[in-house]
Amino acid sequence: MTRLVIQPAAGSPGAATRLSDRSLAPDLARGAMLLLIALAHAHMYLYGHPTGFRGYRLDGSVIDRVVAGLQVLLVDGRALPMFAALFGYGLVQLANRRYAAGADWPDVRRLLRRRSRWLIAFGFAHALLLFFGDILVTYGLLGLILVGMVQARDRVLLRVAGLWILVYAAIATLPAWAFITMGSAPLPTSAESPIEAVGQRLVVWAGLGPMLALDIVTPFLLGIWAARRRLLDEPGRHRALLTRVAVGGIIVTILGGAPLALIDAQLWTDWTTATAIPAYVLHGATGIAGGLAYAAIAGLVAHRFADAPGPVATALAACGQRSLTCYLLQSVGFVALFAPYSLGLGGRLGDAGASALAIVTWLATVLLAELMRRAGRRGPAEGLLRRLTYGARQPLRPNEPSR
């Protein structure tokens, strides 16, 4: 079994890693990933129009169709695996810090499970109040159920990760078939009041959550494997491997995503059930390669700017250090912009307009995270999650953001 303890974390055993001691690549990847998350989610807040496989408008303009095709190709089903890989990577980092502090595996397992349960609570509140497509519950469930994989042998990790792609491919045919035969269900974003929206969100979230969990088992396990080798902590040592993953992953995800992208961009209009279902499944399965490629690219960029990150990389890393806070703030912004009971832009914009606002919203969170970094403040959601996980016995230092 691969030994998990790599290097003791700086600072006291219960304290968060100091900013100066943190690796740039994981934080940079999380900050950039939130842009993909924003793009993947924004169009789901639109309402009043028929939608296709991935929730894009069927009656949009030419620019809307171009945006839909590009996002299906490069964003949808690619951001989620990237997030899952980084989540698995982060669990190993957390376990290593506890091992370095003298904890044994039962203590580490209890900590990881407690953190996962609180993530589930955060995610339920997010789905209840803001967004039916919450992913925090999904990651919390993975951390709760698959925590033992943190200690699994490399051979077991890789075998399960590979076999799960086949399991996912088999199960993913069901939602594709249901959509083709019954059409797309209306998204719970057209409710006229916040109270009505709560019920609609929970119904859709309850059906969507299990499928999201099936999507990310493989990248979650591969993230654990990568963390053991410190691929993102020491990208210079693994530059050749990261380059292969980046290049190969992008090629695979483009080739695998192209059929569904052509359908959603309405360039392939004579598709049938026999061709659309494989396109849907192939899109999801090859999205794993895309998510891993994006994480690898972040590692290569971090290596390039390791000595002098510059203001852009520093701000992105600050966003990544506060990824939970920024993720939740995206949903707050989207509800304020799109919901019928707020500004109501969801009923007036197309996919291109939604994506433009997604970029603006993400930039606002990056700016806010950078301001918090300069003020020496951690993200409020990260601070709350840590206090709930560790209790009052192990407080954060005021100027140290948590992972």
Long-range contacts (C-beta under 8 A, 24 or more apart in sequence): 1-151, 1-152, 1-153, 1-154, 2-153, 2-154, 2-228, 4-92, 4-95, 4-96, 4-99, 4-150, 4-151, 4-228, 5-96, 5-99, 5-100, 6-96, 6-228, 6-230, 6-233, 7-96, 7-100, 8-97, 8-100, 8-101, 9-96, 9-97, 9-100, 9-101, 11-397, 11-400, 13-97, 13-98, 13-100, 13-101, 13-102, 13-394, 14-101, 14-390, 14-393, 14-394, 14-395, 15-394, 15-396, 15-397, 15-400, 16-378, 16-386, 16-396, 16-397, 16-400, 16-401, 16-402, 16-403, 17-97, 17-400, 17-403, 18-400, 19-321, 19-373, 19-400, 19-401, 22-321, 22-403, 23-232, 23-233, 23-234, 23-302, 24-302, 24-305, 24-306, 24-309, 24-313, 24-317, 25-232, 25-233, 25-235, 25-298, 25-299, 25-301, 25-302, 25-303, 26-86, 26-89, 26-90, 26-93, 26-232, 26-233, 26-298, 26-320, 27-316, 27-317, 27-318, 27-320, 27-321, 28-298, 28-301, 28-302, 28-313, 28-316, 28-317, 28-320, 29-82, 29-86, 29-232, 29-294, 29-295, 29-298, 29-299, 29-320, 30-86, 30-319, 30-320, 30-321, 30-323, 31-315, 31-316, 31-317, 31-318, 31-319, 31-320, 31-323, 31-326, 31-366, 31-369, 32-294, 32-298, 32-316, 32-320, 33-79, 33-82, 33-83, 33-86, 33-294, 33-320, 33-323, 34-319, 34-320, 34-323, 34-326, 34-327, 34-330, 34-362, 34-365, 35-358, 35-359, 35-362, 36-75, 36-78, 36-79, 36-82, 36-294, 37-79, 37-83, 37-327, 37-330, 38-330, 38-358, 38-359, 38-361, 38-362, 39-71, 39-75, 39-79, 39-355, 39-358, 39-359, 40-71, 40-75, 40-76, 40-79, 40-80, 41-131, 41-133, 41-330, 41-331, 41-334, 41-358, 42-334, 42-338, 42-354, 42-355, 42-357, 42-358, 42-361, 43-68, 43-71, 43-351, 43-354, 43-355, 44-131, 44-132, 44-133, 44-187, 44-189, 45-187, 45-189, 45-334, 45-335, 45-337, 45-338, 45-339, 45-346, 45-354, 46-187, 46-189, 46-338, 46-346, 46-347, 46-349, 46-350, 46-351, 46-354, 47-186, 47-187, 47-189, 47-190, 47-340, 47-346, 47-347, 48-190, 48-346, 48-347, 50-184, 51-184, 51-187, 52-184, 52-263, 52-264, 52-266, 53-176, 53-179, 53-184, 53-260, 53-263, 53-264, 53-276, 53-280, 54-260, 54-264, 55-184, 55-187, 56-264, 56-351, 57-350, 57-351, 58-266, 60-350, 60-351, 60-352, 61-350, 61-352, 63-350, 63-352, 64-350, 64-351, 64-352, 65-264, 65-265, 65-266, 65-267, 65-351, 66-265, 66-352, 67-351, 67-352, 67-355, 68-264, 68-265, 68-351, 69-261, 69-262, 69-264, 69-265, 69-267, 70-261, 71-351, 71-355, 72-257, 72-260, 72-261, 72-264, 72-265, 72-283, 73-253, 73-254, 73-257, 73-258, 73-261, 74-253, 74-254, 74-257, 74-290, 76-283, 76-287, 77-215, 77-257, 77-283, 77-284, 77-287, 77-290, 78-253, 78-257, 78-287, 78-290, 78-291, 78-294, 79-291, 79-294, 80-135, 80-212, 80-215, 80-216, 80-287, 80-291, 81-215, 81-216, 81-218, 81-219, 81-287, 81-288, 81-290, 81-291, 81-292, 82-219, 82-290, 82-291, 82-292, 82-294, 82-295, 83-135, 83-139, 83-216, 83-291, 84-139, 84-142, 84-215, 84-216, 84-219, 84-220, 84-223, 84-291, 85-219, 85-220, 85-222, 85-223, 85-226, 85-291, 85-292, 85-295, 86-223, 86-295, 87-139, 87-142, 87-143, 87-220, 87-223, 88-219, 88-220, 88-221, 88-222, 88-223, 88-224, 88-226, 88-227, 89-223, 89-224, 89-226, 89-227, 89-232, 90-223, 90-227, 90-403, 91-143, 91-147, 91-150, 91-223, 91-224, 91-227, 92-150, 92-223, 92-224, 92-227, 92-228, 93-227, 93-233, 93-403, 94-403, 95-150, 105-151, 108-150, 109-147, 109-148, 109-150, 111-389, 111-390, 112-143, 112-147, 112-150, 113-143, 113-144, 113-147, 114-389, 115-143, 115-385, 115-389, 116-140, 116-141, 116-142, 116-143, 116-144, 116-147, 117-144, 118-385, 118-388, 118-389, 119-143, 119-385, 120-144, 122-324, 122-328, 122-381, 122-385, 126-328, 126-331, 127-201, 127-202, 127-205, 128-198, 128-201, 128-202, 129-198, 130-201, 130-328, 130-331, 130-332, 130-334, 130-335, 131-201, 131-331, 131-334, 131-335, 132-187, 132-188, 132-200, 132-201, 132-202, 132-204, 132-205, 132-208, 133-205, 133-208, 133-212, 134-205, 134-209, 135-212, 136-324, 136-327, 137-209, 138-209, 138-212, 138-213, 138-216, 139-216, 141-213, 142-213, 142-216, 142-217, 142-220, 146-217, 146-220, 146-221, 149-221, 149-224, 150-224, 152-224, 154-225, 154-228, 157-221, 157-222, 157-224, 157-225, 158-221, 158-225, 160-217, 160-221, 161-217, 161-218, 161-221, 161-222, 161-225, 162-218, 164-217, 164-218, 164-221, 165-218, 165-285, 165-288, 167-214, 168-214, 168-215, 168-217, 168-218, 168-284, 168-285, 169-281, 169-284, 169-285, 171-211, 171-214, 172-211, 172-214, 172-280, 172-281, 172-284, 172-285, 173-277, 173-280, 173-281, 175-211, 175-280, 176-276, 176-277, 176-280, 176-281, 177-273, 177-277, 179-280, 180-273, 180-276, 180-277, 181-273, 189-338, 189-339, 189-346, 190-340, 190-346, 190-347, 191-339, 191-340, 191-341, 192-340, 192-341, 193-341, 194-339, 194-341, 197-339, 197-341, 215-284, 215-287, 218-288, 219-288, 219-291, 219-292, 222-288, 222-292, 223-295, 226-295, 231-296, 231-299, 232-295, 232-298, 232-299, 232-302, 235-299, 235-300, 235-302, 235-303, 235-306, 236-303, 236-306, 238-299, 239-300, 239-303, 242-296, 242-299, 242-300, 243-296, 243-300, 245-292, 245-293, 245-296, 246-293, 246-296, 246-297, 246-300, 247-293, 248-289, 248-293, 249-289, 249-290, 249-291, 249-292, 249-293, 249-294, 249-296, 250-289, 250-290, 250-293, 252-286, 252-289, 252-290, 253-286, 253-287, 253-289, 253-290, 253-293, 255-286, 256-282, 256-283, 256-285, 256-286, 256-287, 256-289, 257-282, 257-283, 257-286, 257-287, 257-290, 259-283, 314-370, 314-373, 315-366, 315-367, 315-369, 315-370, 315-373, 316-366, 318-366, 318-369, 318-370, 318-372, 318-373, 318-401, 319-365, 319-366, 319-369, 319-370, 321-369, 321-373, 321-378, 321-379, 321-382, 321-401, 321-402, 321-403, 322-369, 322-372, 322-378, 322-379, 322-381, 322-382, 322-401, 323-379, 324-379, 324-381, 324-382, 324-385, 325-369, 325-379, 325-380, 325-381, 325-382, 326-365, 326-366, 326-368, 326-369, 326-379, 328-381, 329-365, 329-368, 330-358, 330-361, 330-362, 330-365, 333-361, 333-364, 334-358, 334-361, 337-361, 372-401, 373-401, 377-401, 378-402
